[in-house]
Amino acid sequence: MKITTPTLLLDKEKAVRNISRMVDKAKRNRVRLRPHFKTHQSAQVGGWFRAFGVEAITVSSVRMARYFANHGWSDIMIAFPANVLEIDGINELASRIKLHLVAVNQDTVTALAQQLRHPVQLSLKIDTGYRRTGILATNYAELDAIMQKIREQDKLQFAGFVVHDGHTYKQTDADAIQTIFNTSAYQLRLLRERYKSKFPNLQLSVGDTPSCSIIETLHGVDEIRPGNFVFYDLTQQRIGSCSFDNIAVCMACPVVAKHPDRHEIILYGGSVHFSKDVILQEDATTIYGRVVELTEKGWSAPLKGIGVTSLSQEHGVVKATPEQFAKYSIGDLMGVLPVHSCLTANLMQGYLTTEGEVLEHMTGLPQRELTS
Protein backbone atom coordinates (compact mmCIF):
# COMPACT_ATOMS: atom_id res chain seq x y z
CA MET A 1 0.00 0.00 0.00
CA LYS A 2 1.44 3.38 -1.01
CA ILE A 3 1.39 5.95 1.79
CA THR A 4 0.34 9.41 0.61
CA THR A 5 -1.12 11.00 3.76
CA PRO A 6 -0.36 10.78 7.50
CA THR A 7 -0.57 7.08 8.40
CA LEU A 8 -0.20 5.26 11.69
CA LEU A 9 2.11 2.29 11.27
CA LEU A 10 1.77 -0.66 13.63
CA ASP A 11 4.47 -3.25 14.24
CA LYS A 12 2.45 -6.37 15.09
CA GLU A 13 5.50 -8.29 16.26
CA LYS A 14 6.34 -5.64 18.85
CA ALA A 15 2.73 -5.35 20.03
CA VAL A 16 2.40 -9.12 20.42
CA ARG A 17 5.64 -9.20 22.41
CA ASN A 18 4.28 -6.46 24.67
CA ILE A 19 1.09 -8.45 25.22
CA SER A 20 3.04 -11.63 25.90
CA ARG A 21 5.19 -9.96 28.57
CA MET A 22 2.18 -8.56 30.41
CA VAL A 23 0.32 -11.88 30.23
CA ASP A 24 3.37 -13.64 31.67
CA LYS A 25 3.72 -11.08 34.46
CA ALA A 26 0.07 -11.48 35.42
CA LYS A 27 0.49 -15.27 35.54
CA ARG A 28 3.63 -15.02 37.68
CA ASN A 29 1.81 -12.77 40.13
CA ARG A 30 -1.40 -14.81 40.01
CA VAL A 31 -3.51 -11.78 39.14
CA ARG A 32 -6.15 -11.46 36.44
CA LEU A 33 -5.17 -9.38 33.43
CA ARG A 34 -8.15 -7.33 32.29
CA PRO A 35 -6.43 -5.14 29.66
CA HIS A 36 -7.80 -1.74 28.82
CA PHE A 37 -8.73 -1.64 25.15
CA LYS A 38 -9.10 2.15 24.92
CA THR A 39 -5.54 2.35 23.59
CA HIS A 40 -6.04 0.32 20.41
CA GLN A 41 -9.87 0.19 20.03
CA SER A 42 -9.47 -2.42 17.30
CA ALA A 43 -11.20 -5.77 16.92
CA GLN A 44 -8.15 -7.21 15.15
CA VAL A 45 -5.72 -6.09 17.86
CA GLY A 46 -8.16 -7.43 20.43
CA GLY A 47 -7.84 -10.80 18.74
CA TRP A 48 -4.12 -10.81 19.53
CA PHE A 49 -5.02 -10.71 23.24
CA ARG A 50 -7.52 -13.52 22.85
CA ALA A 51 -4.76 -15.70 21.40
CA PHE A 52 -3.05 -15.45 24.82
CA GLY A 53 -6.15 -16.57 26.68
CA VAL A 54 -7.39 -13.13 27.76
CA GLU A 55 -11.14 -13.32 28.33
CA ALA A 56 -12.04 -10.18 30.30
CA ILE A 57 -11.39 -6.62 29.11
CA THR A 58 -11.71 -2.99 30.14
CA VAL A 59 -13.12 -0.16 28.03
CA SER A 60 -13.86 3.52 28.63
CA SER A 61 -17.36 4.00 27.22
CA VAL A 62 -20.68 2.32 26.51
CA ARG A 63 -19.98 2.75 22.78
CA MET A 64 -16.66 0.95 23.10
CA ALA A 65 -18.23 -1.80 25.17
CA ARG A 66 -20.85 -2.32 22.47
CA TYR A 67 -18.18 -2.48 19.76
CA PHE A 68 -16.21 -5.22 21.53
CA ALA A 69 -19.36 -7.06 22.62
CA ASN A 70 -20.29 -7.19 18.94
CA HIS A 71 -16.91 -8.86 18.34
CA GLY A 72 -17.49 -11.63 20.85
CA TRP A 73 -16.18 -10.23 24.14
CA SER A 74 -18.58 -11.18 26.91
CA ASP A 75 -16.89 -9.93 30.13
CA ILE A 76 -16.41 -6.16 29.90
CA MET A 77 -15.75 -3.46 32.49
CA ILE A 78 -16.51 0.15 31.63
CA ALA A 79 -13.84 1.79 33.80
CA PHE A 80 -15.36 5.25 33.67
CA PRO A 81 -17.95 6.59 36.13
CA ALA A 82 -21.29 5.23 34.97
CA ASN A 83 -23.19 7.79 32.91
CA VAL A 84 -26.85 7.37 33.86
CA LEU A 85 -27.92 9.25 30.72
CA GLU A 86 -26.84 6.15 28.78
CA ILE A 87 -29.03 3.77 30.75
CA ASP A 88 -30.70 2.39 27.61
CA GLY A 89 -27.34 1.35 26.20
CA ILE A 90 -26.29 -0.03 29.57
CA ASN A 91 -29.42 -2.12 29.79
CA GLU A 92 -28.96 -3.44 26.26
CA LEU A 93 -25.41 -4.53 27.02
CA ALA A 94 -26.35 -6.03 30.38
CA SER A 95 -28.94 -8.18 28.62
CA ARG A 96 -26.26 -10.05 26.65
CA ILE A 97 -22.85 -9.82 28.40
CA LYS A 98 -21.36 -9.80 31.88
CA LEU A 99 -21.19 -6.03 32.27
CA HIS A 100 -19.13 -4.32 34.95
CA LEU A 101 -19.88 -0.71 35.86
CA VAL A 102 -18.01 1.75 38.06
CA ALA A 103 -19.56 4.28 40.45
CA VAL A 104 -18.01 7.13 42.41
CA ASN A 105 -21.01 8.40 44.38
CA GLN A 106 -24.31 7.38 45.92
CA ASP A 107 -26.43 9.32 43.42
CA THR A 108 -25.21 7.10 40.58
CA VAL A 109 -25.87 3.95 42.59
CA THR A 110 -29.40 5.12 43.34
CA ALA A 111 -30.11 5.96 39.70
CA LEU A 112 -28.79 2.59 38.53
CA ALA A 113 -30.85 0.78 41.13
CA GLN A 114 -33.99 2.50 39.86
CA GLN A 115 -33.38 2.05 36.13
CA LEU A 116 -31.49 -1.20 35.56
CA ARG A 117 -33.49 -4.00 33.97
CA HIS A 118 -30.71 -6.60 34.13
CA PRO A 119 -28.08 -7.44 36.76
CA VAL A 120 -24.65 -5.79 36.46
CA GLN A 121 -21.39 -6.09 38.35
CA LEU A 122 -20.66 -2.85 40.19
CA SER A 123 -17.30 -1.65 41.50
CA LEU A 124 -16.58 1.49 43.47
CA LYS A 125 -13.72 3.66 42.27
CA ILE A 126 -11.37 4.61 45.06
CA ASP A 127 -9.08 7.65 45.08
CA THR A 128 -5.80 6.65 46.69
CA GLY A 129 -3.83 9.72 45.65
CA TYR A 130 -4.49 10.65 42.01
CA ARG A 131 -7.20 13.20 42.91
CA ARG A 132 -9.06 13.00 39.61
CA THR A 133 -12.23 11.30 40.77
CA GLY A 134 -13.26 8.54 43.11
CA ILE A 135 -14.17 8.07 46.76
CA LEU A 136 -11.36 8.64 49.24
CA ALA A 137 -10.30 5.35 50.77
CA THR A 138 -10.73 6.83 54.25
CA ASN A 139 -14.22 8.23 53.65
CA TYR A 140 -15.92 5.41 55.54
CA ALA A 141 -19.16 7.32 56.06
CA GLU A 142 -19.79 7.61 52.34
CA LEU A 143 -18.52 4.12 51.61
CA ASP A 144 -20.68 2.55 54.32
CA ALA A 145 -23.78 4.28 52.97
CA ILE A 146 -23.10 3.25 49.37
CA MET A 147 -22.27 -0.33 50.31
CA GLN A 148 -25.51 -0.61 52.27
CA LYS A 149 -27.45 0.77 49.28
CA ILE A 150 -25.84 -1.82 47.00
CA ARG A 151 -26.71 -4.66 49.38
CA GLU A 152 -30.37 -3.71 49.16
CA GLN A 153 -30.51 -4.04 45.35
CA ASP A 154 -31.08 -7.20 43.32
CA LYS A 155 -29.71 -5.74 40.06
CA LEU A 156 -26.43 -4.49 41.58
CA GLN A 157 -23.88 -7.20 42.32
CA PHE A 158 -20.94 -5.73 44.20
CA ALA A 159 -17.66 -6.75 42.55
CA GLY A 160 -15.07 -4.79 44.53
CA PHE A 161 -12.89 -1.71 44.44
CA VAL A 162 -10.98 -0.26 41.49
CA VAL A 163 -8.12 2.26 41.41
CA HIS A 164 -6.36 4.13 38.62
CA ASP A 165 -3.01 5.49 39.75
CA GLY A 166 -2.72 8.12 37.05
CA HIS A 167 -0.14 10.04 39.09
CA THR A 168 2.46 7.42 38.11
CA TYR A 169 2.54 9.22 34.74
CA LYS A 170 4.22 12.17 36.50
CA GLN A 171 7.11 10.01 37.70
CA THR A 172 10.42 8.94 36.19
CA ASP A 173 11.69 7.10 39.26
CA ALA A 174 10.92 3.41 39.74
CA ASP A 175 10.96 3.70 43.54
CA ALA A 176 8.35 6.48 43.40
CA ILE A 177 6.11 4.31 41.22
CA GLN A 178 6.61 1.38 43.60
CA THR A 179 5.58 3.62 46.51
CA ILE A 180 2.42 4.73 44.70
CA PHE A 181 1.48 1.12 43.99
CA ASN A 182 2.23 0.02 47.56
CA THR A 183 0.11 2.87 48.95
CA SER A 184 -2.85 1.98 46.75
CA ALA A 185 -2.60 -1.74 47.45
CA TYR A 186 -2.41 -1.07 51.19
CA GLN A 187 -5.49 1.18 51.17
CA LEU A 188 -7.41 -1.34 49.10
CA ARG A 189 -6.53 -4.17 51.47
CA LEU A 190 -7.83 -2.09 54.39
CA LEU A 191 -11.12 -1.70 52.57
CA ARG A 192 -11.28 -5.43 51.91
CA GLU A 193 -10.82 -6.10 55.63
CA ARG A 194 -13.60 -3.66 56.45
CA TYR A 195 -16.17 -5.11 54.05
CA LYS A 196 -15.22 -8.75 53.48
CA SER A 197 -17.67 -10.09 56.06
CA LYS A 198 -20.57 -8.77 53.96
CA PHE A 199 -18.88 -9.17 50.57
CA PRO A 200 -16.44 -12.10 50.96
CA ASN A 201 -15.63 -12.31 47.24
CA LEU A 202 -14.88 -8.64 46.57
CA GLN A 203 -11.95 -8.05 44.21
CA LEU A 204 -9.22 -5.40 44.23
CA SER A 205 -8.33 -4.00 40.82
CA VAL A 206 -5.61 -1.52 39.76
CA GLY A 207 -4.80 -0.21 36.32
CA ASP A 208 -1.94 1.91 35.05
CA THR A 209 0.77 0.99 32.59
CA PRO A 210 3.76 2.42 34.53
CA SER A 211 3.06 0.33 37.64
CA CYS A 212 2.19 -2.81 35.72
CA SER A 213 5.28 -2.46 33.50
CA ILE A 214 7.91 -1.45 36.04
CA ILE A 215 6.91 -3.35 39.17
CA GLU A 216 7.76 -7.04 39.13
CA THR A 217 5.85 -8.14 42.23
CA LEU A 218 2.22 -7.04 42.09
CA HIS A 219 1.16 -8.33 45.48
CA GLY A 220 -2.00 -7.37 47.30
CA VAL A 221 -4.41 -7.04 44.38
CA ASP A 222 -6.51 -9.46 42.34
CA GLU A 223 -6.60 -7.75 38.94
CA ILE A 224 -4.56 -5.39 36.76
CA ARG A 225 -5.99 -3.21 33.97
CA PRO A 226 -3.13 -1.60 31.99
CA GLY A 227 -3.84 -0.47 28.44
CA ASN A 228 -1.09 1.67 26.91
CA PHE A 229 1.44 -1.18 27.17
CA VAL A 230 0.17 -2.77 23.95
CA PHE A 231 1.77 0.07 21.97
CA TYR A 232 3.71 2.14 24.50
CA ASP A 233 4.96 5.61 23.43
CA LEU A 234 7.49 8.32 24.22
CA THR A 235 5.77 9.17 27.50
CA GLN A 236 6.12 5.60 28.71
CA GLN A 237 9.74 5.47 27.55
CA ARG A 238 10.51 8.62 29.52
CA ILE A 239 8.82 7.20 32.63
CA GLY A 240 10.85 4.01 32.31
CA SER A 241 7.98 1.66 31.45
CA CYS A 242 9.59 0.58 28.18
CA SER A 243 12.50 1.04 25.82
CA PHE A 244 12.30 2.70 22.40
CA ASP A 245 12.32 -0.78 20.91
CA ASN A 246 9.04 -1.62 22.66
CA ILE A 247 7.12 1.24 21.00
CA ALA A 248 4.89 -0.51 18.48
CA VAL A 249 3.38 2.45 16.61
CA CYS A 250 4.95 5.13 14.44
CA MET A 251 3.49 7.93 12.34
CA ALA A 252 4.54 8.13 8.68
CA CYS A 253 4.17 11.74 7.51
CA PRO A 254 4.87 13.29 4.09
CA VAL A 255 7.47 16.04 3.88
CA VAL A 256 5.76 18.99 2.21
CA ALA A 257 8.20 21.89 2.70
CA LYS A 258 11.75 22.74 3.74
CA HIS A 259 13.16 26.02 5.06
CA PRO A 260 16.98 26.04 4.76
CA ASP A 261 17.35 29.42 6.49
CA ARG A 262 16.11 27.93 9.77
CA HIS A 263 16.73 24.22 9.17
CA GLU A 264 13.04 23.37 9.55
CA ILE A 265 11.14 20.64 7.73
CA ILE A 266 7.36 20.88 7.44
CA LEU A 267 5.32 17.70 7.69
CA TYR A 268 1.80 16.88 6.68
CA GLY A 269 0.96 15.78 10.19
CA GLY A 270 -0.36 18.08 12.91
CA SER A 271 -2.35 18.10 16.12
CA VAL A 272 -5.35 16.49 14.40
CA HIS A 273 -3.11 13.47 13.82
CA PHE A 274 -0.80 13.39 16.85
CA SER A 275 -2.77 15.34 19.52
CA LYS A 276 -0.90 18.12 21.32
CA ASP A 277 0.66 16.07 24.09
CA VAL A 278 4.27 17.05 24.65
CA ILE A 279 7.33 15.86 26.51
CA LEU A 280 9.32 18.36 28.52
CA GLN A 281 13.01 17.69 28.01
CA GLU A 282 15.83 18.24 30.47
CA ASP A 283 16.80 21.48 28.74
CA ALA A 284 13.23 22.79 29.31
CA THR A 285 12.30 22.53 25.62
CA THR A 286 9.31 20.50 24.49
CA ILE A 287 8.94 17.95 21.72
CA TYR A 288 5.84 16.51 20.06
CA GLY A 289 7.54 13.42 18.66
CA ARG A 290 10.92 11.85 17.93
CA VAL A 291 12.01 11.27 14.36
CA VAL A 292 13.02 7.77 13.25
CA GLU A 293 14.18 6.37 9.93
CA LEU A 294 11.53 4.30 8.19
CA THR A 295 12.74 0.92 6.92
CA GLU A 296 11.23 -1.93 4.94
CA LYS A 297 10.40 -3.81 8.15
CA GLY A 298 9.59 -0.91 10.43
CA TRP A 299 11.71 1.91 11.78
CA SER A 300 14.98 2.68 13.50
CA ALA A 301 15.79 4.01 16.95
CA PRO A 302 15.23 7.79 17.33
CA LEU A 303 17.66 9.91 15.33
CA LYS A 304 19.86 12.49 17.01
CA GLY A 305 19.70 16.12 16.03
CA ILE A 306 16.10 16.17 14.80
CA GLY A 307 12.64 16.28 16.40
CA VAL A 308 9.11 17.63 16.10
CA THR A 309 9.16 20.99 17.88
CA SER A 310 5.76 22.43 16.97
CA LEU A 311 2.29 21.33 15.81
CA SER A 312 -0.60 23.28 14.40
CA GLN A 313 -3.79 21.70 13.10
CA GLU A 314 -2.33 20.04 9.98
CA HIS A 315 1.33 21.08 10.08
CA GLY A 316 4.22 19.57 11.97
CA VAL A 317 7.46 21.56 12.30
CA VAL A 318 10.66 19.52 12.55
CA LYS A 319 13.84 21.22 13.69
CA ALA A 320 16.98 19.53 12.36
CA THR A 321 20.74 19.87 12.36
CA PRO A 322 22.24 20.76 8.97
CA GLU A 323 23.25 17.12 8.47
CA GLN A 324 19.77 15.76 9.19
CA PHE A 325 18.10 18.55 7.23
CA ALA A 326 20.03 17.58 4.10
CA LYS A 327 18.80 13.97 4.23
CA TYR A 328 15.15 14.80 3.47
CA SER A 329 13.49 15.94 0.25
CA ILE A 330 9.99 17.10 -0.62
CA GLY A 331 7.83 14.01 -1.07
CA ASP A 332 9.78 11.84 1.37
CA LEU A 333 8.06 10.10 4.27
CA MET A 334 9.31 10.86 7.77
CA GLY A 335 8.72 8.51 10.70
CA VAL A 336 7.74 10.00 14.05
CA LEU A 337 7.24 8.17 17.34
CA PRO A 338 4.18 9.63 19.14
CA VAL A 339 4.18 11.13 22.60
CA HIS A 340 0.83 9.52 23.47
CA SER A 341 -0.15 6.48 21.44
CA CYS A 342 -3.72 6.30 22.81
CA LEU A 343 -4.63 9.76 21.54
CA THR A 344 -2.73 9.36 18.28
CA ALA A 345 -4.50 6.06 17.54
CA ASN A 346 -7.87 7.60 18.39
CA LEU A 347 -7.26 10.48 16.00
CA MET A 348 -5.87 8.36 13.16
CA GLN A 349 -8.82 5.92 13.20
CA GLY A 350 -6.93 2.99 11.71
CA TYR A 351 -3.60 1.24 11.29
CA LEU A 352 -1.31 -0.01 8.57
CA THR A 353 0.84 -2.84 9.87
CA THR A 354 4.47 -3.14 8.85
CA GLU A 355 3.33 -6.31 7.05
CA GLY A 356 0.98 -4.26 4.85
CA GLU A 357 -2.34 -5.17 6.52
CA VAL A 358 -4.97 -2.50 7.16
CA LEU A 359 -6.58 -2.78 10.60
CA GLU A 360 -9.72 -1.00 11.76
CA HIS A 361 -10.21 1.38 14.67
CA MET A 362 -13.72 1.75 16.02
CA THR A 363 -13.69 5.55 15.65
CA GLY A 364 -13.38 5.13 11.91
CA LEU A 365 -16.51 3.01 11.57
CA PRO A 366 -20.00 4.26 10.71
CA GLN A 367 -22.33 4.51 13.69
CA ARG A 368 -24.59 1.76 12.30
CA GLU A 369 -21.72 -0.73 12.53
CA LEU A 370 -21.31 0.06 16.23
CA THR A 371 -24.97 -0.39 17.11
CA SER A 372 -25.88 -3.47 15.12
N, C-alpha and C positions, 0 to 999 in steps of 0.2 A: 504493500500500500504506500503510495507516494504521499508524503506529508507536505501540505501547503499552508496550513494555518496552525496556530498553537495547539499542540497535541500532548496529552499526558501519557507518557510511556510507562509501562508496568513490566517489571522483571519478575515473571512468575516464579522462577527458581529461587530468587531471594525471598519473596513473600512466603513461599511454602517452607523455606528454612526457618523463617521467623515464626511461623505457626508451629512447626515441629518443636522448636525450642521451648515455646510457652506451654505446649501440651505436655512435654516431658517434665517441665518444672512443676506443673500442677500435679502430675502423677507422683513425683518424688515427695511433694509436700502433702499428698493425700487431700487436696482441695479440688472442688469442682471448678472447671474453667467454663465460664459463661461469657464468651467474648462479646465485646460491644461492636456491633456491625455498622455503627454510624460513620466509621472511617471510610469503609469501602462501598457500602450500600449497593452491592452487586450480587445478583443471584449466582453468577459463575464463581466469583471469589468465595462466596459462602460455601459453595460445593467443595472447595479445597479444605475447609474446616471439617466438613462432614466426612471427608476421606480419613481424617484422624480420629473419628469417633465422637466428635463434638455433637451434642444433641440439644443443648439449651443455649439460647443466645440472649443478648441485650440489644435494645434499640432505643431511639430517643423520641419517637413519636408514634401516634396511632397509625399514621400513613405508612411509616416504615414497617411497623408490625404487620400491617395488612399485606404489604409487598412480600415480606418473607414468609408469612403464613401461606400466601398464594403459591409459594415455591416449596412448600412441604415442611416448613419448620413449625413444630407444634408445641414448643415450650419457650415462650417469649416473655421477657421482662421489659416493660417500658420504663427505663430508669430516668424519668423526668416527672416532676410532680403532676399527678393526674389532673387533666384538664376536664372539668365536669361539663364544659360546653360540648365536648365530643362524646357524650354518653351514648349516643346511638352507635357510633363506630366502636366504642368499647364493648357494648352489648353484643354487637355482631361478632366481634372477635372472640369474646368469651363463650359464645355459643359453639365454637368449633375448635378452639385450641386451649391449652393451659396458659392462661394469661396472668401475668404478674404485674400489679400496679404499685406505684409508690406514692405515699402521702406525706405531707409535712405539717399538717394542721388538722384540727378536729372538724373544721367546717367541711373540708373535702371528704373526710370519712363519713360525716352525716349525709352529705349529698349523695355519695356512692351508695350508702345503705338504703336511701330512699328510691334510687333510680335503677339500680342494677337488676337485671332479669336473670342473670346466670352467675354462678359462683366465680370469684376471682381470688387469686393469691394476693395478699396485700402486705407490703413491707413499709416500715417507717424509715424515712431518711434522717440520719443523725448527723449533726454538725459537730465534728471533733476538732475543728480548728480552721477550716477553710473559710468560713463565714460568708458563703454565698447563699445557701438556703439550707433548711433542715432544722430539726429540733435539737437543742443543746442536750448533750448526753446527761447533764446534771439537772435538767428541768423535769424532775420527777412528778411534779404536780400535773403538768401538761401530759406527760407520758402516761401516767396512771389513768387519767381521764380518757385519753384516746384508747388505751388498751381495754378499758372496761367497755367502751362503746363498741369496739370490735367484737368483743366476746358475746355481745348481745345480738349480733347479726348472723343470719344464716348464709348470706351471700358473700360475706367477707371472711376469708380463711387466712389467719395471721401467719405469715411466712417467716418474718424476722426483721432484722435491722440492716440497712445498707448505708455505706459511707462512700463518698468520693473525695479523696484527698487531693484536690486540685492545686493546693499550695505546694505540692512537690514540684510543680512546673516552674517554680521560682528558685529552685535550688540547683546547685552544680556540685554539691558535696554529698557523697554517698552516705556518710554518717548522719547528715541532717535528714536525708530521706528515710534512713533506718529509724531515726527518732520519731519522725512523723508517723510511720507505719506502726511502731511500737505503741505510741500514744493512742492511736485509733483502736488498735487491737485490744489494748487494755480497757479503754472505755466501753467497747462493745462487750467484752467479757463481763464487766460489771453489770451491764444491762441484762445479759443472759442470766446471771445469778439472781437478779432481782425478779425476773419474770418467768423463769423456767418451770416453776411449780404449776403455773397456769398454762404455759405454752412450752411443754417439754421438748418439742421438736423444732423450736425456732432456730433459724440459721443466721450466721453472721457473714456479710458480704462486703468486700471492698473492691474498688476498681479505679486504678490509675496506672498508666503504662510505666512511669518512672519506678514506682515501688515494685511492680510485678517484674520489671526487667532487671533491676539492680540488686534487689534483695534475694538471697538464695534460700533463706529459711522463712517461709511464710506461715509461721505458727500462730495459732489463736483464732483463725477464721476458718470458715467452711467453704467459701467461694471467692473467686477473683473474677473481675470483669474488665480487664484491659481491652483497649480497642486499637489505639494508634500503632501498636507494635507490629501489626500486619504489614505496614508500609514503613513506619518510622519517618523521620524528617530531620531537618537541621536543628530544630528545637530539641528533639530527643538526643541528637548527637552532642549538643552543647551541654545538656544536663548530665550526660554520661550513660544514658539508657542503651545506646547502640554505637556502633562505629559507622563511618561513612559507607562501608561496604554492605551494611545491613539495610540501607535506604533503598526501598524497592520501587520508588516512583521518581520520574524525572520529566520535566517539561522540555519539549522540543519546540523552539520558537524561531521563526524566520527572522533573519537580519534584513532590515528594511532601509537603514540609513547609517552613515558613518560621518563623524565630525573630527577630522584630523587635528584641528586647532586645539581641541580639548580632550582628545583621545577617548571619545565616547561613541559607543555603538548603540543604535536604537533597535529594539526588538519589537516585533508584533507579539505582544504578550504583556498585559498590564494587570491592574488590580482586579479586573473582572475575570481574570484567569488564575491569578495566584492568590488573591486576597491581599490585604495590606499588613499582614503580620510581618514583624521585623525581628531581627536579632541585634541586640546591642553588643558591639565588640569591645574588646579591652581598651581600645583607643578612643572609645566613646562615639565612634561612628556606627551607623546602622546599615545593615544589608537586607535585601529582600530575597536573596537567593545566591547560591554559589554556582559558578560556571564549571561545567565538566565537558570533556570531549566525547562526543557521540561516536560510538563504534558499531560495527556490524552486529555485535552480540549484546550491546547495552551502552555503557558509558564508563568513563574513567573516574579516578578520584578527583576531587576538586582541584582546579588549576590555580596556581599562585599568580598574583598580580592582576586579577580580573574578578569582578563581581557586580551584581545588580544593586545599584545604589539609589534608584528612584523608580517609582511606579506611578503612572496616572491611569486613566481608565483603560486605554488600549495599549499604551506605550510602556516599554521597559527601557530604562537607561542603564547601560553597562559601562562602568569606568574601567579602563584597561591600561596597562603599561604599554609603552611603544611596541615592545616585542609582541605582546598578545594582540594588540590592536591590528598589527600587520597581518595576522594569521586569518582574519575573517574578511569575507567579501559580501557584497549585496547578494542576496539570494541563498546564502548559506543557512544552515540550521544550527542553532546554538542550544546546547543542553544546559538546563538550570535545575539544581536540586531545590525543592520548595522548603520554605520555613515551616509551614504547617500543612501536612499532607491531607488532613481531614477537610480543611476548607478548600484547598486546591482541587481535590477530587470532587467535592460537591459542586464547585463552579464549573469544572470541565465536563461533567455529565457523561463520562465514558472513558474508556481506556483502549490503548493499542499496546498489546504485549510485544516484548522484544522478539517473539516468535511470529509476529504478524497477525495475531488474532484480535479481533475487535470484541471488547467486552462491554456489557451495558452497565449503566448506573441508573438507579431508580429515578433520579431527578430529570433524566433525559427522556423518560417515557411519558406517553399521553396519559392523562388522568384516567381514562377508561380502562387502561391496562392495570392500573393500581387498585381499581375498585371491583374488577370482575372476579 
